[in-house]
Amino acid sequence: MLTRKTGWPVIAAVIGALLLAACTPTGTGTGSQTPGASAASKVLRMARNAEPFSPFVPWQIDDNPALYDTLLRTTKDGTSVEAGLATKWTPSADGLTWTFTLRDGLKFSDGSAMTSSDVKASLDMARGGEKSAWKDSYVAIKDVAATDPKTVTITLKQPYAPLLSVLAMFSGGILPADMAKATDTKDYDNTLAWKTKGTGAYYSEGWKKGDPIILKRNPNYWKGTPALDEVRIEYIPDDNTRVLKLQGGETDVVDFVPFSQIAALSGQPNLKAQTFAIQQSEFIILNTSKPPLNDVKVRQALNYATDKDAIIKNVHFGQAKVMNSPIPQGTYYDKSLPGYPYDMEKAKALMAQSSGAAGFKIDMQVRSGNTNFANIAVIVKDAWAKLGVTVDIQTLDTAVVRTNYRAGDYMTTPSAWTNDMNDPTEIVNYAMRGGASPFAYWTRYNNPDLNSKIDKADLEQDTTKRQADYSEIQKIYLDAAPLVFIAYLGASAGWRSNIEGFYIDGLSYYRFEDVKINK
């Protein structure tokens, strides 16, 4: 998905593990000998960079605290799926029908039983609700049936290999049937959604903007009661303020630690900081409908003239990897592709053979407040000048940049992507399929032959053949160069050393179900 969080680009998605919003310092902790730990009530305090902007309804939000579990879960590395609310899943011989068996004794946080009827109602809202933001992810599903209280049967319109990954997305979180249906009514009060009733490790009794979110331990959690009594999240947009609160013992965990501060924080007593590997990429979008960017040799020249290592060193302080493929480092990612190593002589030779040989001027629209994109623009402006390309850096409000690239009213703009699911079908269809919105990530690149190959890969059931299909798709798009491919980024966080089990999974979500506070 287009990057959703501020600071540096991020990502999306396992609902049984906790993707949090933000916490505040608790003020509890009587008798605690370690800042941030409380012997009386085990409260984890977190400071995050931004508040939620949607209600706590899985299919209406893309930054969702895992208060609701899904049928399946994405594994911690983000590359596969594992059992969630369902323990068994079996396809029919023709691949059109899938049968899911639910765990025994599933309960919502209020102690009421969870059954297949709740699964049906929730998935029906996710795939067909008027307010669902994720309908496109479920288009292959024809019907969801509650066959018996413990059995869910999903019928497809056609065989669809990414189905299990789709069902592991956060947008498929299971609510009680009546609550799921109520959220889609026209006059539904969204504030009611903050009082949750799910099957995740925690639940919320309510939230209002400006307050911390308090997540309470779910005594009915199917994996066993979490070690923490509460997770309290406050929202602090300033990076340095969050880090200072961590250093001062006013909070236990912070997100979006500036890459420049990770090494220093890690060297301090009682603190840890690191970058977790997630499926996130950073690049520059090229409008291929605008001459001379409609010339593949121009686009390839710009790629070779971009020093990715310099950007990683000077912008990301070494906390990134050179992007060699059009998709993030997840399922079916082809690590053998060469990317575009920095080679100014090769770039000049390609440009000399292109329609841009006489030199040209292009705009680069940069979102205001995004320091990383601004710094990348400056580095690229200097590098591309050596090819006779004059870059006009235009700093614009984020909403304006978004409107412009959707309308095709731009030439270049830095951007980023984070996978919401662990199957490449999402990014391949969004970033590479042309001919209709979103027009191959708004590049206006359109290759009908590539579109057909994408269709084939989506339908292919054999994993070995799918790997081959997606490797070919990646190579074709890489060679066409509708983007300037820059880097694979990670998700940074810092925490006190007495916090055990904190983890950001491969799709950039925080896992709190296994977190403990040690003395």
Stockholm file with secondary structure:
# STOCKHOLM 1.0

chainA/1-519         MLTRKTGWPVIAAVIGALLLAACTPTGTGTGSQTPGASAASKVLRMARNAEPFSPFVPWQIDDNPALYDTLLRTTKDGTSVEAGLATKWTPSADGLTWTFTLRDGLKFSDGSAMTSSDVKASLDMARGGEKSAWKDSYVAIKDVAATDPKTVTITLKQPYAPLLSVLAMFSGGILPADMAKATDTKDYDNTLAWKTKGTGAYYSEGWKKGDPIILKRNPNYWKGTPALDEVRIEYIPDDNTRVLKLQGGETDVVDFVPFSQIAALSGQPNLKAQTFAIQQSEFIILNTSKPPLNDVKVRQALNYATDKDAIIKNVHFGQAKVMNSPIPQGTYYDKSLPGYPYDMEKAKALMAQSSGAAGFKIDMQVRSGNTNFANIAVIVKDAWAKLGVTVDIQTLDTAVVRTNYRAGDYMTTPSAWTNDMNDPTEIVNYAMRGGASPFAYWTRYNNPDLNSKIDKADLEQDTTKRQADYSEIQKIYLDAAPLVFIAYLGASAGWRSNIEGFYIDGLSYYRFEDVKINK
#=GR chainA/1-519 SS CBCCSSSSCCCCCCTTSCCCCCBCCCCCCTTCSSTTCCSSSCEEEEEESCCCCSCSCGGGCSSCCSCSCCSEEECTTSSSEEESSEEEEEECTTSSEEEEEECTTCBCTTSCBCCHHHHHHHHHHHHHCTTCSCGGGGTTEEEEEEEETTEEEEEESSCCTTHHHHHTSGGGCCCCHHHHHHTTSTTCCGGGGGBCCCSSSEEEBCCCTTSCEEEEECTTCTTCCCSCSEEEEEECCCHHHHHHHHHTTSCSEEECCCGGGHHHHHTSTTEEEEEEEEEEEEEEEECTTSTTTTSHHHHHHHHHTSCHHHHHHHTSTTCEEECCSSSCSSTTCCTTCCCCCCCHHHHHHHHHTSTTTTCEEEEEEEETTCHHHHHHHHHHHHHHHTTTEEEEEEEECHHHHHHHHHHTCCSEEEEEEECSSSSTHHHHHHHTCCSSTTHHHHTCCCCHHHHHHHHHHHHCCCHHHHHHHHHHHHHHHHHHCSEEEEEEEEEEEEEETTEESCEECTTSCEECTTCEECC
#=GC SS_cons         CBCCSSSSCCCCCCTTSCCCCCBCCCCCCTTCSSTTCCSSSCEEEEEESCCCCSCSCGGGCSSCCSCSCCSEEECTTSSSEEESSEEEEEECTTSSEEEEEECTTCBCTTSCBCCHHHHHHHHHHHHHCTTCSCGGGGTTEEEEEEEETTEEEEEESSCCTTHHHHHTSGGGCCCCHHHHHHTTSTTCCGGGGGBCCCSSSEEEBCCCTTSCEEEEECTTCTTCCCSCSEEEEEECCCHHHHHHHHHTTSCSEEECCCGGGHHHHHTSTTEEEEEEEEEEEEEEEECTTSTTTTSHHHHHHHHHTSCHHHHHHHTSTTCEEECCSSSCSSTTCCTTCCCCCCCHHHHHHHHHTSTTTTCEEEEEEEETTCHHHHHHHHHHHHHHHTTTEEEEEEEECHHHHHHHHHHTCCSEEEEEEECSSSSTHHHHHHHTCCSSTTHHHHTCCCCHHHHHHHHHHHHCCCHHHHHHHHHHHHHHHHHHCSEEEEEEEEEEEEEETTEESCEECTTSCEECTTCEECC
//
